[in-house]
């Protein structure tokens, strides 16, 4: 594993959200670090690109907790925009919003504002699929990342939330999935 996400940077962003995320905090933080790391393994990124990936990763699923919904893509954008404004990085807002909004797209993103949009989708899918979809991430790198930043119940929490959705809406797909 050559490059990995900066856990201190991620923690500095996410720690504000710990009371909102609650008992799922470690699981979400580890997911954020893993998926950002998979992005960096998949593509050689500049320091600025890494920073964008880490910021988008921190906020990409935050709507699960801020709005208590599985339809969390749109609600995840305003907290990211607010953070960017506070950091004088508003010029990154559209690109990061697109990374968040497109990260559950089932098909490759070909019309993104930047190649980071598709890279971000891939990095999240590597982690979400538990490595069944790897896009070239080696099994060794996958094991190392998962060992250093364990699941901590992230997928279990997602399955519990999805199970509740499917019981209430058996004929509707999960709302955060996009074609």
C-alpha positions in Angstrom: 0.0 0.0 0.0 1.8 3.1 -1.2 -0.4 6.0 -0.2 -3.2 6.2 2.4 -5.6 8.8 3.6 -4.6 11.2 6.4 -6.5 10.0 9.4 -5.6 13.2 11.4 -7.1 15.3 8.6 -10.2 13.1 8.5 -10.6 13.1 12.3 -10.2 16.9 12.4 -13.2 17.2 10.1 -15.4 14.4 11.5 -14.9 15.0 15.2 -17.4 17.9 15.1 -20.0 15.4 13.9 -19.3 12.8 16.6 -22.4 13.8 18.7 -24.6 13.5 15.6 -23.2 10.2 14.4 -23.2 8.8 17.9 -22.5 5.1 18.3 -21.7 4.7 14.6 -18.8 7.2 14.7 -15.9 4.7 14.7 -17.6 2.6 12.0 -18.2 5.7 9.8 -14.7 7.2 10.4 -13.1 3.9 9.5 -15.2 3.6 6.3 -14.2 7.2 5.4 -10.5 6.4 5.8 -10.8 3.1 4.0 -12.7 4.5 1.0 -10.4 7.6 0.7 -7.4 5.3 0.9 -8.8 3.1 -1.9 -9.2 6.2 -4.0 -5.5 7.0 -3.5 -4.4 3.5 -4.2 -6.4 3.5 -7.5 -4.9 6.8 -8.7 -1.8 8.8 -8.0 -3.3 12.0 -6.6 -1.8 15.4 -5.9 -1.9 16.8 -2.3 -4.9 19.0 -3.4 -6.8 16.1 -4.9 -6.1 14.0 -1.8 -7.5 16.9 0.4 -10.7 17.0 -1.8 -11.1 13.3 -1.6 -10.8 13.4 2.2 -13.2 16.2 2.6 -15.8 14.6 0.3 -15.3 11.3 2.1 -16.1 12.9 5.5 -19.4 14.2 4.3 -20.5 11.7 1.6 -22.9 9.7 3.9 -23.4 12.3 6.7 -27.1 12.7 5.7 -27.7 9.2 7.2 -27.4 10.9 10.6 -28.2 14.6 10.0 -31.5 13.8 8.3 -31.9 10.2 9.5 -32.7 9.0 6.1 -31.5 6.5 3.5 -32.1 9.1 0.9 -29.0 10.9 2.1 -27.1 12.1 -0.9 -28.7 15.5 -1.2 -28.7 16.1 2.6 -25.0 15.3 2.7 -24.1 18.3 0.5 -25.0 21.3 2.7 -22.7 20.2 5.6 -19.8 19.8 3.0 -20.5 23.2 1.5 -20.6 24.8 5.0 -17.2 23.2 5.9 -15.7 24.4 2.6 -16.9 27.9 3.2 -15.5 27.9 6.7 -12.1 26.8 5.3 -12.2 29.4 2.5 -12.4 26.5 0.0 -15.8 27.4 -1.6 -14.2 27.2 -5.0 -14.2 23.4 -4.5 -17.9 23.2 -3.6 -19.3 22.0 -7.0 -16.7 19.4 -7.5 -17.1 18.0 -4.0 -20.9 18.2 -4.2 -20.7 16.1 -7.4 -18.4 13.6 -5.8 -21.0 13.2 -3.0 -24.1 13.1 -5.3 -22.6 10.6 -7.8 -20.9 8.2 -5.4 -23.7 5.6 -5.6 -24.1 5.7 -9.3 -24.2 2.2 -10.7 -22.7 3.1 -14.0 -19.3 4.9 -14.4 -19.5 8.7 -14.2 -18.4 10.0 -17.6 -19.7 13.6 -17.3 -18.2 14.6 -14.0 -16.6 18.0 -13.3 -13.3 16.2 -12.8 -11.9 12.7 -12.9 -12.2 12.7 -9.1 -15.9 12.1 -9.3 -15.5 8.7 -10.9 -12.5 7.9 -8.7 -14.5 8.7 -5.6 -17.3 6.4 -6.8 -14.9 3.6 -7.3 -13.2 4.0 -3.9 -16.5 3.9 -2.1 -17.6 0.8 -4.1 -14.4 -1.0 -3.2 -15.2 -0.5 0.5 -19.0 -0.9 0.2 -18.6 -4.2 -1.6 -16.2 -5.4 1.0 -13.6 -5.8 -1.8 -15.7 -7.9 -4.0 -15.3 -5.1 -6.6 -11.7 -3.9 -6.5 -11.0 -2.0 -9.7 -7.4 -3.1 -9.5 -6.8 -2.7 -5.7 -4.7 -5.7 -4.9 -5.9 -8.3 -2.4 -2.9 -7.5 -0.2 -3.7 -3.7 -0.1 -7.3 -4.5 0.6 -6.3 -6.7 3.6 -3.8 -4.1 4.9 -6.4 -1.3 4.8 -9.1 -3.4 6.4 -6.7 -4.6 9.1 -5.6 -1.1 10.0 -9.1 0.4 9.8 -11.6 -2.4 10.7 -15.2 -2.4 9.7 -16.4 -1.7 13.3 -20.0 -2.5 12.4 -20.3 -0.2 9.4 -21.9 -2.7 7.0 -24.1 -4.2 9.8 -25.4 -0.7 10.5 -26.1 -0.2 6.8 -27.9 -3.5 6.5 -30.1 -2.7 9.5 -31.1 0.6 8.0 -31.7 -1.0 4.6 -33.7 -3.8 6.1 -36.0 -1.3 7.7 -36.4 0.5 4.4 -37.2 -2.7 2.5 -39.8 -3.7 5.1 -41.6 -0.4 4.6 -41.0 -0.1 0.8 -40.6 -3.7 -0.6 -41.1 -2.7 -4.2 -38.9 0.4 -4.2 -35.1 0.2 -4.5 -32.8 1.8 -2.0 -33.3 5.6 -2.6 -29.6 6.5 -2.5 -28.7 4.3 -5.5 -28.5 6.1 -8.9 -28.3 4.8 -12.4 
